[in-house]
Amino acid sequence: MNKRYRKTIIAGNWKMNMLSSEVKPFIEQLKENMTKSKTCDVVLCTPAVMIPAMVKAGKELKIAAGGQDVSKFEKGAYTGEISAAQLLDAGAKYCIVGHSERRQYHGEDDMLINAKAKVLLEKGICPIICVGESLEQREMDLTMEYVAYQVKAALNGIDASQVRRCVIAYEPIWAIGTGKTATAEQAEEVCEGIRAVIRRIYGARVARTVSILYGGSMNAKNAAELLAQPDIDGGLIGGASLKPADFATIVKATAEE
């Protein structure tokens, strides 16, 4: 982490878990394990219907609410979609786009992810843009080529002032929900490479302000080691974000030097 130039962010991704009625009890348990963080921004990205409950329950701990997806359209006959304006109205400050599960199960491509990032930025919501390679791509030594393409495509047409409000989450697909984790060195190598891509496009001053998260099975045991890397500015947390004690431990790890 480099707290001098950029935000440290710990963002939980609840995926399709929990209910609105469970949000307050979760936050109450979280309070038992942590106080309001002074070392990082804490975000919990929930299903859209639960955002208002998270806004209300998370206020005391200054936890920001986030969405898990957004439509590229502003409004209209798009049944089942949710717009950036609707997310903003519900209280979302962040929103995940391009998660590997969206890419895999819903066929989302990089151009769509770029469009989604743009509509979020237009409404003042920070996009958490997910990138990452498959096991096959890593074994073929194509990791940085593939991840660099994803980053460049996602940021296409986004100017420097907007890029400063973007968050990039590196999530190696082979480490999501598998229990496997990239070593701290492997994760740092890719996160450093992502920053180098941003530097080539926008310059060093912008690149050093962009928060880059690691999201491949970061948990209470490995968080401190991963967060000690200079280009890893936080985590996008899956399963561990559903466990108050574990999530609190990860947040506390941001205070370690």
Buried (B, 14 or more C-beta within 10 A) or exposed (E): BBEEEBBBBBBBBBBEBBEBEBBBEBBEBBBEBBEEBEBBBBBBBBBBEBBBBBBBBBEEBEBBBBBBBBBBBEEEEEEEBBBBBBBBEBBBBBBBBBBBBBBEEEEBEBEBBBBBBBBBBEBEBBBBBBBBBBEEBBEEEBBBEBBBBBBBBBBBEBEBEBBBBBBBBBBBBBBBEEEEBBEBEBBBBBBBBBBBBBBEBBEEEBBBBBBBBBBBBBBBEBBBBBBBBEBBBBBBBBBBBBBBEBBBBBBBBBEEE
